[in-house]
């Protein structure tokens, strides 16, 4: 996930890796708190989280969008935020992400 996020943000340095890893974790937590059941797994090296894995393309896209919204001060913040909120909402209401209609 870290490489995908860095590519989307056009970040070539490792200087922001800790911040980006925190954003990835925050995105996964935000989506889960919204009620979607997702699988994002930390990758550890010597007890330190160095990356996350996720095989679901919609979850990966939502996480990348979340990171784009919250990293720096994007000129298109409102558009990115609306996009992320829509992605999260669709996941929250989808039976594919663990939600069952009442």
C-alpha positions in Angstrom: 0.0 0.0 0.0 2.8 2.4 0.8 4.2 2.3 -2.7 0.7 2.9 -4.2 0.1 5.9 -1.9 3.5 7.4 -2.6 2.9 7.0 -6.4 -0.5 8.7 -6.1 1.0 11.6 -4.1 4.0 11.8 -6.4 6.3 11.3 -3.4 9.7 9.9 -4.3 11.4 10.2 -0.9 11.2 8.0 2.2 11.1 11.1 4.4 7.3 10.9 4.7 6.9 7.1 5.1 5.9 7.3 8.8 3.3 9.9 8.1 1.9 8.0 5.1 1.8 4.7 7.1 -0.2 6.5 9.8 -2.6 7.9 7.1 -3.1 4.3 5.7 -3.9 3.0 9.1 -6.3 6.0 9.7 -8.0 5.4 6.4 -8.6 1.7 7.2 -9.9 2.6 10.7 -12.2 5.3 9.2 -13.7 2.9 6.7 -14.1 0.2 9.4 -15.7 2.7 11.8 -18.2 3.5 9.1 -19.3 -0.1 9.2 -17.6 -1.7 6.2 -15.7 -4.9 6.9 -12.3 -4.6 5.2 -9.1 -6.5 5.3 -5.9 -4.4 5.6 -3.0 -6.3 7.1 0.1 -4.7 8.6 3.5 -5.9 7.4 6.0 -5.8 10.2 9.8 -5.9 10.1 11.5 -6.3 13.5 8.2 -5.4 15.3 7.8 -2.2 13.3 5.0 -1.7 10.8 6.7 -1.0 7.4 3.7 -1.4 5.1 0.1 -2.6 4.8 -1.3 -5.2 2.4 -4.8 -5.1 0.9 -6.0 -7.2 -2.0 -9.4 -5.5 -2.6 -9.1 -2.9 -5.3 -12.0 -0.7 -4.0 -10.5 -0.7 -0.5 -7.1 0.3 -1.9 -8.7 3.1 -4.0 -10.5 4.5 -1.0 -7.3 4.4 1.1 -5.3 6.1 -1.6 -8.0 8.8 -1.9 -8.1 9.3 1.9 -4.3 9.8 1.9 -4.6 12.3 -1.0 -7.2 14.2 1.0 -5.1 14.3 4.2 -1.5 14.7 3.0 -0.4 18.3 2.6 -2.9 20.8 1.4 -4.3 19.6 -1.9 -5.7 22.3 -4.2 -8.7 20.0 -5.0 -9.5 19.1 -1.3 -13.3 19.4 -1.6 -13.4 17.2 -4.7 -11.1 14.6 -3.1 -13.1 14.6 0.2 -16.4 14.2 -1.6 -14.9 11.3 -3.6 -13.6 9.6 -0.5 -16.9 10.1 1.4 -18.8 8.6 -1.6 -16.4 5.6 -1.8 -16.7 5.0 2.0 -20.5 5.3 1.8 -20.8 2.8 -1.0 -18.6 0.3 0.9 -20.6 0.9 4.1 -23.9 0.0 2.4 -22.6 -2.9 0.2 -23.3 -6.5 1.2 -19.9 -7.3 -0.3 -18.3 -5.5 2.6 -20.2 -7.2 5.4 -23.3 -5.1 5.5 -26.6 -6.9 5.5 -29.8 -5.2 4.8 -32.3 -5.2 7.7 
